[in-house]
Amino acid sequence: MNSPKLLSQCDSLQSERWNEIQLEVENVSASVEDDSCSVASYDSKASTINNGHESFETFQHKVKDLVRSVLMLSDEYTIETDYIRGGSFNRVVGITIIPAESDSATIAWKKFKSVFQKALGHSSKQKISAPSGYVLRIPRRCHTEAFEQDRVNLEFVSHQVPYPVPRVVAHSQESQNPIGTGYLLQTRIAGQSLTDLFPSLNAAHWRSATRQITQIMMDIGKITNPCPGLIDTRNTTNKLKHNVRIAAFPIMTGDFFDTDPTLSKPQTTYELLMEMFRQQQENYGIESDMPTWERVQLVITQMHNLGLLPDEDHFHLVHLDIAFRNLMATITSDTEVQITGIIDWDETEFAPKFVSHKAPIFLWAKSHWDEEQALEDPEDLEDGENKKIFEQMAGPEYLKYAYGLEYIVARVIWQVLRYGMGERITREHLIEYLDKFEKLHPPEASS
């Protein structure tokens, strides 16, 4: 749980910034009418208004001071920053470190000096021989505790996933630094997001991307564990490499997760779902809508009795936000793109197979949230080609979980059990899918 002190600091920050925010609103209104206003500048000001942030134009200087201090860079290095559009939870700044150009004599002297200092046991400031890219992530609402989970997620997947992912260079939850808040500094993956590349991609490029994205999702899902839950933040580096410990799924308490979870234990999918149902029952007083919750419990039991939740299934690693914005890529030819890495592993967990084996409908459907669109053939021929590529690569077992209505219903129930009623799934939406399941499997026939 967040401490009262932390929350009061956030409230104080918002209060102190209120007058500045009002001024920024007026400035943005004027800037929008000016055609010379850059997208980065406009987005930066919008971020300032919406989240009470210092403008990028002045904040970047504090970022440079932080990076120089954290990486122990001497003045011979130039630090450049660039604005990166952030998400709902983090402000993001791109960083490039450029070493000074030197002649051969200077380079030789620096090498001799470095060797001499090491021989004397003296530490030296970091040496970077070529331009290096980093990304600095700053929490938007003072919730720096989540960065510890982000850090351990990145370290775990860097050892387990066969694709480039960011590497954490430095992190802190403290505010005693040049930017005045916690941060996560990580390496920058080469390329641009598929979102940014979108205008430059043709149909052949999208077919190339679809093949790689499908393979990525399948490869991530091959990583399994007998225990469901999150990567435990108390793991050592050795355990993250060889014998990772899993923390039980946290219980939502108000606006925050329980920050002291217990270790998970091996169990079946049915046991996990029923345990999560009981947690909802104990923590949220579901008596106010007992008929709906009883239907949820009955559907879970029916799925198990029908063999749709095999007891022998393990839990699969899942990146819950695989999307164009989190897939970095470069264009390598007129027909091919290369996925260069995967970012934003904040929502990473070991979940039931039906959560992992979900169709990447964003590759062909207009709505990225309506899973039933995955069952329909796209009107657009190029979208149809992408769907065919996925189906041919995924195979019958994956498609059973991706397209089966029972498993679409299971994913809706999962959202309710994981985050509570109304957080990501409304009561009306849940009832709609319970109706669909019961139409397919009437309770009397399954009992």
C-alpha positions in Angstrom: 0.0 0.0 0.0 1.2 3.6 -0.6 2.1 5.4 2.5 0.2 8.6 3.6 3.5 10.5 3.2 3.8 9.5 -0.4 0.2 10.5 -1.2 0.6 13.8 0.5 3.7 14.6 -1.5 1.7 13.9 -4.7 -1.2 16.2 -3.5 1.3 18.9 -2.6 3.0 18.7 -6.0 -0.3 19.0 -7.8 -1.3 22.0 -5.6 2.0 23.8 -6.2 1.8 23.3 -10.0 -1.8 24.4 -10.4 -1.0 28.0 -11.4 1.7 26.9 -13.8 -0.7 24.4 -15.4 -3.3 27.1 -16.0 -0.6 29.2 -17.7 0.5 26.3 -19.8 -3.1 25.8 -21.0 -3.2 29.4 -22.3 0.2 28.8 -24.0 -0.9 25.6 -25.7 -4.0 27.3 -27.0 -1.8 29.9 -28.7 0.7 27.4 -29.9 -1.9 25.1 -31.6 -2.8 28.0 -33.9 0.8 28.4 -34.8 1.7 26.1 -37.8 5.4 26.1 -36.7 4.5 24.3 -33.4 6.1 20.8 -33.6 4.3 17.6 -32.7 6.8 16.9 -29.9 6.4 20.4 -28.5 2.6 20.1 -28.6 2.6 16.7 -27.0 5.0 17.9 -24.3 2.7 20.7 -23.4 -0.3 18.4 -23.4 1.5 16.1 -21.0 2.3 19.1 -18.8 -1.4 20.1 -18.7 -2.9 16.7 -18.1 -0.4 15.5 -15.5 1.0 18.6 -13.9 4.5 18.1 -15.4 7.2 20.6 -16.0 7.5 21.3 -19.7 10.0 19.2 -21.6 11.8 22.3 -22.7 13.1 22.9 -19.2 12.8 19.4 -17.8 15.3 18.0 -20.3 18.1 19.9 -18.6 17.4 18.1 -15.3 17.3 14.8 -17.1 20.8 15.5 -18.5 22.1 16.3 -15.0 20.6 13.0 -13.7 22.1 10.9 -16.4 25.5 12.4 -16.1 25.4 11.7 -12.4 24.0 8.2 -12.6 26.3 7.0 -15.4 29.3 9.0 -13.9 30.0 10.7 -17.2 32.7 13.3 -17.5 32.1 16.6 -19.3 33.7 15.3 -22.5 30.4 13.5 -23.3 27.5 15.2 -24.9 24.0 14.2 -23.7 21.1 14.8 -26.1 17.5 14.3 -25.2 14.4 13.8 -27.3 10.7 13.7 -26.5 9.0 10.3 -26.6 5.3 10.0 -26.4 4.6 8.3 -23.0 1.7 6.2 -21.8 -0.9 6.5 -19.1 1.5 5.7 -16.3 5.0 6.9 -17.4 6.6 10.0 -18.8 9.3 9.0 -21.3 12.5 10.8 -22.4 14.9 9.5 -25.0 18.7 10.0 -24.3 21.7 9.7 -26.6 25.2 9.9 -25.2 27.9 11.0 -27.7 31.6 10.7 -26.8 33.8 13.6 -27.8 35.9 13.2 -31.0 39.6 12.7 -30.3 42.7 12.4 -32.3 44.9 9.2 -32.1 47.3 10.7 -29.6 44.5 11.6 -27.2 42.9 8.2 -27.5 46.2 6.5 -26.7 46.7 8.8 -23.7 43.2 8.0 -22.4 43.8 4.2 -22.7 47.1 4.5 -20.8 45.4 6.7 -18.1 42.6 4.1 -17.7 45.0 1.2 -17.4 47.2 3.1 -14.9 44.1 4.0 -12.8 43.0 0.4 -12.7 46.5 -0.7 -11.6 46.3 1.7 -8.7 42.8 0.5 -7.8 41.2 3.8 -8.6 37.7 4.0 -10.1 37.2 6.0 -13.2 34.2 7.5 -14.8 32.3 5.5 -17.4 33.8 5.2 -20.9 31.5 5.1 -23.9 33.2 4.7 -27.3 30.2 5.2 -29.5 26.8 6.9 -29.3 24.6 5.0 -26.9 20.8 5.2 -26.6 18.8 5.1 -23.4 15.2 5.7 -22.3 14.3 7.4 -19.0 10.9 6.5 -17.6 9.3 8.6 -14.9 6.0 7.8 -13.2 3.3 10.3 -13.9 1.6 10.0 -10.5 4.3 9.4 -8.0 3.8 5.6 -8.0 7.4 4.6 -8.1 6.9 1.3 -6.3 5.6 -0.2 -9.6 9.1 0.4 -11.1 10.5 -2.5 -8.9 8.1 -4.8 -10.6 9.0 -3.4 -14.0 12.7 -3.8 -13.3 12.4 -7.5 -12.3 10.1 -8.2 -15.3 12.7 -6.8 -17.7 15.5 -8.7 -16.1 13.6 -12.0 -16.1 12.5 -11.7 -19.8 16.0 -10.7 -20.8 17.1 -14.1 -19.7 14.1 -16.1 -21.0 12.7 -14.5 -24.1 14.7 -15.0 -27.4 14.1 -11.4 -28.5 15.8 -8.1 -27.7 14.3 -6.3 -24.7 15.4 -3.2 -22.8 18.0 -3.7 -20.1 17.7 -1.7 -16.9 20.8 0.4 -16.3 19.7 2.3 -13.1 16.6 2.8 -11.1 15.5 4.5 -7.9 12.3 5.2 -5.9 13.9 8.2 -4.2 13.2 11.8 -5.0 16.6 13.2 -3.9 18.0 13.7 -7.4 17.9 16.3 -10.2 14.5 15.4 -11.5 12.9 15.2 -8.0 11.2 11.8 -8.4 11.9 8.1 -8.9 12.9 6.8 -12.3 13.9 3.8 -14.4 16.8 4.2 -16.9 17.0 1.5 -19.5 18.7 0.8 -22.8 16.9 1.9 -26.0 15.9 -0.7 -28.5 16.9 0.1 -32.1 14.3 1.1 -34.6 10.9 2.8 -34.4 7.6 1.5 -33.2 5.3 0.0 -35.8 2.9 2.8 -34.9 5.4 5.3 -36.0 6.4 3.3 -39.1 2.8 2.8 -40.1 2.7 5.4 -42.9 5.8 3.9 -44.5 4.6 0.3 -44.6 3.0 -1.5 -47.6 1.0 -4.7 -47.8 4.2 -6.8 -48.1 5.7 -5.2 -45.0 2.6 -6.0 -43.0 2.7 -9.6 -44.1 6.3 -9.7 -42.9 5.4 -8.1 -39.6 2.5 -10.5 -39.1 4.7 -13.5 -39.5 7.1 -12.2 -36.9 4.5 -11.0 -34.4 2.7 -14.4 -34.6 6.0 -16.2 -33.9 6.8 -13.8 -31.0 3.5 -14.5 -29.3 3.9 -18.2 -29.7 7.5 -18.1 -28.4 6.6 -16.1 -25.4 3.7 -18.5 -24.6 6.1 -21.5 -24.7 7.6 -20.3 -21.4 5.6 -22.0 -18.7 5.5 -22.4 -14.9 3.5 -24.6 -12.6 2.8 -21.5 -10.4 0.5 -18.7 -11.6 1.2 -15.0 -10.8 3.8 -12.2 -11.1 7.6 -12.4 -11.2 8.4 -12.0 -7.5 10.4 -8.7 -6.9 12.5 -10.5 -4.3 14.1 -12.8 -6.8 17.9 -12.7 -7.1 19.6 -12.5 -10.5 20.5 -16.2 -10.2 16.9 -17.2 -9.6 15.6 -15.0 -12.4 18.0 -17.0 -14.7 17.4 -20.5 -13.4 14.6 -21.0 -10.8 12.3 -18.0 -10.8 10.0 -17.5 -7.8 6.4 -16.4 -8.6 4.3 -14.2 -6.4 0.6 -14.9 -6.1 -1.6 -12.5 -8.0 -2.1 -9.4 -5.8 -5.5 -8.5 -4.5 -6.8 -5.1 -5.5 -7.3 -2.8 -2.5 -8.9 0.4 -3.5 -6.7 2.1 -6.1 -3.6 0.0 -5.4 -2.5 -3.5 -5.4 -1.4 -5.3 -2.2 2.4 -4.7 -2.2 3.3 -7.7 0.0 2.1 -10.7 -1.9 2.7 -14.3 -0.8 4.6 -16.7 -2.9 2.5 -18.7 -5.4 2.2 -22.4 -5.3 1.6 -25.1 -8.0 -2.1 -25.5 -8.8 -4.5 -26.2 -11.6 -6.3 -23.6 -13.7 -9.6 -24.5 -12.0 -8.1 -24.2 -8.6 -6.7 -20.8 -9.4 -10.0 -19.4 -10.8 -11.9 -20.7 -7.8 -9.4 -19.2 -5.4 -9.6 -15.8 -7.2 -13.4 -16.0 -7.0 -13.2 -16.5 -3.3 -10.9 -13.6 -2.9 -13.4 -11.4 -4.8 -16.1 -12.7 -2.5 -14.1 -12.0 0.7 -12.7 -8.5 -0.3 -15.5 -6.8 -2.3 -18.8 -7.9 -0.7 -20.2 -9.4 -3.9 -23.4 -10.1 -2.1 -24.8 -7.0 -3.8 -24.8 -8.8 -7.1 -24.8 -12.4 -6.0 -26.9 -13.8 -9.0 -24.2 -12.6 -11.5 -21.4 -13.9 -9.4 -23.1 -17.2 -8.9 -23.3 -17.5 -12.7 -19.5 -16.8 -12.9 -18.8 -19.6 -10.5 -21.1 -21.9 -12.3 -19.4 -21.2 -15.7 -16.0 -21.9 -14.2 -17.2 -25.2 -12.9 -18.9 -26.1 -16.2 -15.7 -25.4 -18.1 -13.8 -27.6 -15.8 -16.3 -30.4 -16.0 -16.4 -30.1 -19.8 -12.6 -30.6 -20.0 -12.0 -27.1 -21.2 -9.6 -26.3 -18.3 -7.3 -29.4 -18.2 -5.7 -30.0 -14.8 -2.4 -30.9 -16.5 -2.0 -27.4 -18.1 0.8 -25.2 -16.7 0.7 -21.4 -16.7 2.1 -19.5 -19.6 4.1 -16.3 -19.8 2.1 -13.5 -21.3 2.9 -9.9 -22.4 -0.5 -8.3 -21.9 0.2 -5.3 -24.1 1.5 -6.7 -27.3 0.6 -3.9 -29.7 2.1 -1.9 -32.6 3.4 0.8 -30.2 5.4 -1.8 -28.2 7.0 -3.5 -31.1 10.1 -1.9 -32.5 11.1 -2.4 -36.1 13.1 -1.3 -39.1 12.3 -1.5 -42.8 15.0 -3.7 -44.4 13.7 -3.8 -48.0 10.6 -3.1 -50.2 9.0 -6.2 -48.9 10.5 -6.9 -45.4 10.6 -5.4 -42.0 12.6 -6.6 -39.0 11.2 -6.6 -35.5 14.1 -5.3 -33.5 12.7 -5.7 -30.0 9.8 -5.7 -27.6 9.2 -3.0 -25.0 6.7 -2.2 -22.2 6.8 -5.4 -20.2 5.0 -3.8 -17.2 2.1 -6.2 -17.4 3.8 -9.5 -17.6 2.6 -12.6 -15.7 2.2 -16.3 -15.8 -1.5 -16.8 -16.6 -3.8 -19.6 -17.8 -3.3 -20.9 -21.3 -6.5 -19.3 -22.5 -5.0 -15.9 -21.6 -1.7 -16.5 -23.4 -3.3 -18.0 -26.5 -5.2 -15.0 -27.7 -5.5 -13.9 -31.3 -3.6 -10.8 -32.3 -6.7 -9.2 -33.7 -5.0 -5.8 -34.0 -3.4 -7.2 -37.1 -6.7 -7.4 -39.0 -9.7 -6.2 -37.1 -11.0 -2.6 -36.8 -11.6 -3.0 -33.0 -8.7 -4.2 -31.0 -11.0 -5.1 -28.0 -13.9 -7.0 -29.6 -12.5 -10.6 -29.7 -15.5 -11.9 -31.7 -14.2 -9.8 -34.6 -11.4 -12.4 -34.7 -13.9 -14.9 -35.8 -15.1 -12.9 -38.8 -13.3 -12.7 -42.2 -12.1 -9.1 -42.8 -13.6 -7.2 -45.7 -10.2 -5.7 -46.6 -8.1 -8.2 -48.6 -4.8 -7.2 -47.0 -6.3 -7.7 -43.5 -7.6 -11.1 -44.7 -4.1 -12.1 -45.8 -2.7 -11.2 -42.3 -5.4 -13.3 -40.7 -4.6 -16.3 -42.9 -0.9 -16.0 -42.1 -1.7 -16.1 -38.3 -4.0 -19.1 -38.7 -1.4 -21.1 -40.8 1.4 -20.4 -38.3 -0.6 -20.8 -35.1 -2.0 -24.3 -35.8 -5.1 -26.1 -34.4 -4.2 -26.1 -30.7 -3.5 -22.3 -30.5 -6.6 -21.5 -32.6 -8.8 -23.6 -30.3 -8.0 -21.2 -27.5 -7.9 -18.1 -29.7 -11.2 -18.5 -31.5 -13.2 -20.8 -29.2 -16.2 -18.8 -27.8 -15.8 -20.6 -24.4 -12.3 -19.3 -24.1 -13.3 -15.8 -25.2 -15.8 -15.9 -22.3 -13.0 -17.3 -20.0 -10.9 -14.2 -20.9 -13.8 -11.9 -20.0 -14.2 -13.7 -16.6 -10.4 -13.5 -16.1 -10.5 -9.8 -16.3 -13.3 -9.6 -13.7 -11.5 -12.0 -11.3 -8.1 -10.3 -11.8 -9.2 -6.6 -11.6 -12.7 -6.6 -10.1 -16.1 -5.8 -11.6 -16.2 -2.6 -13.5 -12.5 -2.0 -13.7 -11.9 -3.3 -17.2 -15.1 -5.3 -17.8 -18.5 -3.8 -17.0 -21.3 -5.8 -15.4 -23.3 -5.6 -18.6 -20.5 -6.8 -20.7 -19.9 -9.8 -18.3 -23.6 -10.7 -18.4 -23.6 -10.6 -22.2 -20.9 -13.2 -22.4 -22.3 -15.3 -19.6 -25.5 -15.5 -21.7 -23.5 -16.6 -24.7 -21.8 -19.4 -22.8 -25.0 -20.6 -21.2 -26.7 -20.6 -24.7 -23.9 -22.8 -25.9 -23.7 -25.0 -22.8 -27.1 -24.9 -20.9 -26.4 -25.4 -17.1 -28.8 -28.3 -16.9 -27.1 -30.2 -19.8 -23.7 -29.7 -18.2 -24.5 -30.6 -14.6 
